[in-house]
Amino acid sequence: MSDWGPVLIAVVLFVLLSPGLLFQLPGRHKIVEFGNMQTSGLSILVHTVLYFGVITIFLIAIGVHIHTG
């Protein structure tokens, strides 16, 4: 049996938390900017920490599993 939960959650979070796609934290002119398709080094660092925290919660604390086969 294959466990697709970690793979699916990682891909969805990677797309949603890409800096500049949906939002950018911190933005260039404001604290939060939405849909500006730009990024900065600090924004990449903040989104990386958010990604690590959310994926840790979903995979370790909650234990999401999707089994196939």
N, C-alpha and C positions, 0 to 999 in steps of 0.2 A: 504494500500500500504506500502511496506517495502522499506526503504532507505538503500541500500547496499553500497553506496559510501564510507562512513567512514570506514566500515569494510574491504572492498577490499583495500582501500588505506593504512590502518594501517597494514594489513598483508603483502602487497607487500613491503612497506617501512621497516618493521621489518626484512624481509628476506634480502633485499638489503643492509641495513645498519647494519647488524650483524658484529661486529668487527672481522676481519680476514677472512671473507668469500670472499668478492670481494676485499676489501682493508682494511688497518688498518692505522688509523691516530691518534696519532703518532705511528710509528713503533718502533721496538726494536733497530734497527741499522740505519734506515733512517727516514726521516720525514713521507713519505708515503711508505708502503709496500703493494704489491698486492698478494692476494691468499696465505698467509703464514699459515693460520688456527691457529694462536696464538693470544693471547690477553693479555692486562694488565689493571690495574685499571684505569689509565689515558685514555687509549683507550676507555674503556667502558663509561667513563664520556663524552668524546668528541663525541662519536657516539650517546649518549643519548641526548645531546644538539642539534646535527644535526637532529635527529629524531623529537624532539619536534618542532624545527623551521620549518622543511619541512611539517610536518603534520598540523601545525597551518596555514601555508600558503595555503595548499590545501583545508582544511576543512572550515576555517573561512574567509580568504581573497578571495579565488576564489569561494568557495562554491560548491564543487563537489558533485553531487547527482546522484545516480543510483536507479531508482524506478522499482520495480517488482510488478506484480499482478495487 
